[in-house]
Amino acid sequence: MELEGININTTQNVLITYAPAGVGSRLVGAILDFAFKVAYVVICAIIIAIINKLGADPNGGWIIVIVILAIAPLVFYNLLMEQFFNGQSLGKKIMKIKVVKLDGTQPQFGAYLIRWVLRIIDINLFNGVIALLTVALTEKSQRLGDMAAGTTVINLKQKVNLQNTILYRTTNDYKIVFNEVSKLSDKDVGIIKDVFDHCTRNSDYIGLKQLAVKIKQKMEVTTSMPDSQFIKVVLLDYSQYQFEK
């Protein structure tokens, strides 16, 4: 089943379509979050052991406080992380996935709360089986919590179609000439390629010159290369830069 994309309008008023995150990336993100929770518990246990060994808390007061402080973040981890880190837990951030509303907007606290509460059914009661099934079978990769909250999880790792964004594939031994291509985005390079193709087909040398000037301004570089050659090198450099990332 092909997943329908989620459209997000950026602050630059550019519409970008993201694919819903699949079972694999969400599962790995959840495993990473679990690992962080385990590490947190281990650290708390070490602190308690040290306090006991030093005899610094004969009445057990500090130990009780530490236990309470340890439990609270574990219980509210997903809710707090998604609320304060724009829809991402640590695991989601590493996997480059994010919770969004189905209309592409940022969820409010209420949506995160609904997702968190329904984790009891989705994940806790049935060891994640329901979540795995619903994410795999629904059109927008939603677990029950997502359906109730009107959210889903998107994959922020946009797949770049080389034919649409660069002019040539590079050779294995290609060396980047302008490291400043890192300042360009996929959208920038797509536009550069389209304009370059148009100007080349129509022998529009004035257009090529204007394009080269804008690229140099964007990348903050100077060069004596002819305009056409410079633009080709930029496209090749960006291609190689994408492969090396």
N, C-alpha and C positions, 0 to 999 in steps of 0.2 A: 504494500500500500504506500503510495507516494504521499508524503506529508505536506500539507498546505502551509506556506510560509506565513510568518507574522510580520506585518508592516509596521515599521517604527519611523516616525518623522523626527529627524534630528533637530538640534537647536539651529542648524544652518538651513533648515527647511528642505532637507534632502531626505527623500523617502528611501529607506533601506529595508530589504526583506531578509529576515533571518529564519532559518529552519528551526523547528522545534527540536530540542535536545532529545536524543533517543535513549533507549533503556541503558545502553552501555555507559555513556558519559554520566548519566544520572546515578547509576549504580556505583561507578568508581568514585564520584563525588561524595556519595553517602558513606562509602568505605573510608575515604580520607577523613571525613568528619568524625567517624567513629574512632579512627586512630588518634585524632586530636583529643577526643574526649578521654580515651584511655590514657594518653600521656598526661593529661590534666589530673586525672585520678591518681596516677603514680606519683606526680609531684606533690599532691596534697598528702598522700600516704607517707611520703618521705618526710614531709614537714612534721606530721603528727608523730612519727617514729623518733625524730630528733628531739621534739619537745618531751616525749616520754623518757627518752634516754638521759636527757639533761636534768630531768626532774623539775623543769621550770614551771610546771603547771600541776601542782599536787592535787588540786580539787577538780581537775578535768574541765575547767571552764573554757580555756582557750581551745581545747580539742573539740568541744561541742560547737564552738563558733566556727572553727575551721571546717568541720563536717557540714554545717549548714551552708557555709559559703561555697563549699565544694559541690553540694547537691543542686543548689539553685541554678548555677550556670549550665549544668548538665541537663536539667529539666527544660529550661527556657532557651537553650543554645540556638536552635534553629529559628525561633521567633525573633530573638534579639539580633542575631547576626543578619537575618534578612531585612529587618527593620532599619538597622543602623548602617548597613553596608549595601544599600540599594539592591536588595533582592539576591544577595550572594552570601553564602557561608564560606568558610575557608576552603572547603572541598570544591564548592561551585566555582570559586575564584580561580583555583588551580586548574580546573577543567574548562574554564572559560565558558561557563553557562550561567544563566541568570533568570530569575523569576520576573515575568512581566504580565500585565493584563492582556487579554486577547486582542484588545484594540491597540496594543503597542505602548500604552501609557504606563507610568510607574505605579505599582500597587500602593494603596494606602495601608495603614496599620490593620484595619479591619480585615483586609484580604489575607495578610500574613497570619493574622490570628486564626482565621477559619482554616487555613492550610495546616497550621500547627495543631489545632484541636483535632482535626480529622486524621492526623498522623497516627492517632490511637488505633483507628480502624485500618488505615492504609498500610501501616508499617508495623506498629507495636504488637497488635493482637495476632496477626497472621504472619509474622516474620518477613514482612515486605512482599508477600506473594500477591496480594491484591494490588499493591502499587505497581509491581512489575507487569501484571496482566493488563491493567488499565492503561498504563503508559504505552505498552506495546500495541494495544488494539485500538485505541482512540485516535481520531484523525489528527488532533493537535497534541498528542503525547501527554495527556492529562491523567493524573491520579485523581481519586475522589475529592481530595482537598482542593485540587485545581478546578475541578468542575464546579464545586460549590462556591469557590472564590472568584471564578471567572478569570483564572490565570493559567499560564503554562510556563514551561522552562525553555528558553531559547538557547541555541548554540551561537556564541559570539564569534566563533572562528569561521569567518566567511571564506568560502571556497573561491579561489581566484581562477577564472577561466583564462588561461594564458592567451588564447586566440583573441579574446576580447580586450585584453589589457596591455599586451606587449606586441612588438613587431616581429621579433625573431626569438627562437630558442638559442640559448648560448651554448658554446662548446664547453667540454669538461674543464679545459684549462683557462677559461675566460677569467680575466682579472678586472674588477670594477675600476673604472676611471674616475667617476665622481661619487665619492661616498655620500655626498649630500642628497643622493636620491632617497635616502631614508626620510627626508622631509616631505616626500610626495606620498599621497595616498593612492589606493587602487582607483578611486574615482578620478583623481588627477591624471593618472597615467592612461586611463581609458579615454579621457577627453583628448589628451595629447595625441594618442594614436589615431583617433578619429579625425582630428584636425589635420594631422600630418598626412594621412592618407588622402584626404580631400585636396589639400594644397598640392600634393605631389601629382595627383591625377590631372589637376587643372593648371599645372605649371604656375601656381600662384606664389611667386617668390616673395611678394610683399607679406602675404599671410604667413609664410614660413618664418620670415624675419620677426614678425610680431609675436609669433608663437615662441620662437627661441628667446626673445627678450623676456617674455612672461615666465618662461621656465627658469631662466637665469635669476630673475628676481625672486621667484619662489624658493629656489635652491640656494640663493645667495652665492653664486659662483660667477667667475669671469673666465672667458676662454677666447682664443683666436680661431677656433674651429669654424669652418663654414656652417651656416645655419642648419642645412640638411644633415650634415655629418654629425653635428652636435646633438640634434634630436634623436638620430638613430642610436648614438652612443648612450644617451639617457635611457632609451627604451631597453637597450641591451643590459645596461647597468641595473635597471630596476628588476628585470627578469632574473639576473644573477643574484641580486639582493634577496628576492623572494625565495630562491632555492637555498640560500645560505642561512635564512632565518631559522 
